């Protein structure tokens, strides 16, 4: 993919920005106004939506699909995952896809792409994964969920769930604005009120 200069401030442009040191395969799809920064690597089977930001040293591979307005900060590894619109990955997050990783097969031969067991992570709309967190293969992070710094997640997280620790445990609920809800499922910062259902929380009318 041709690398282009940063658009002049105040000038509207739909052309993605790709830093000179980034490596974006020609076959990769990169949406309008997306910015890919220094030393990032995007493989050819990857799709990235509009208005995204990929920070320094990000690696996106293995047919990952990234929605619109997604922020992936420095040093993240995204392998085969599906990220819906509005997702944020803080620095150093890893989304894994092989639950039985080995360098070689039982015969001792080096494994190739066709030997991988793909169980991609799914991160739903608006969720945030904190710095240096690791999400295990096959896990789904619910809408607007919040994964705390350094958490290791091996099971699904409900919509608006707030989890932390190794292994992850749910310690509460997060508002759309990012603050922790009180015991009445109300946000002390913005006043939004929620109700609990089978898949987590939903915003009360």
Beta strands, then each sheet from edge to edge (+ up, - down):
strand 1: 17-18
strand 2: 23-24
strand 3: 29-30
strand 4: 35-36
strand 5: 41-42
strand 6: 47-48
strand 7: 53-54
strand 8: 59-61
strand 9: 65-66
strand 10: 71-72
strand 11: 77-79
strand 12: 82-83
strand 13: 88-89
strand 14: 94-95
strand 15: 122-123
strand 16: 128-129
strand 17: 134-135
strand 18: 140-141
strand 19: 146-147
strand 20: 152-153
strand 21: 161-164
strand 22: 169-173
strand 23: 194-197
strand 24: 200-203
sheet 1: 1+ 4+ 7+ 10+ 13+ 16+ 19+ 21+ 22-
sheet 2: 2+ 5+ 8+ 11+ 14+ 17+ 20+
sheet 3: 3+ 6+ 9+ 12+ 15+ 18+
sheet 4: 23+ 24-
end
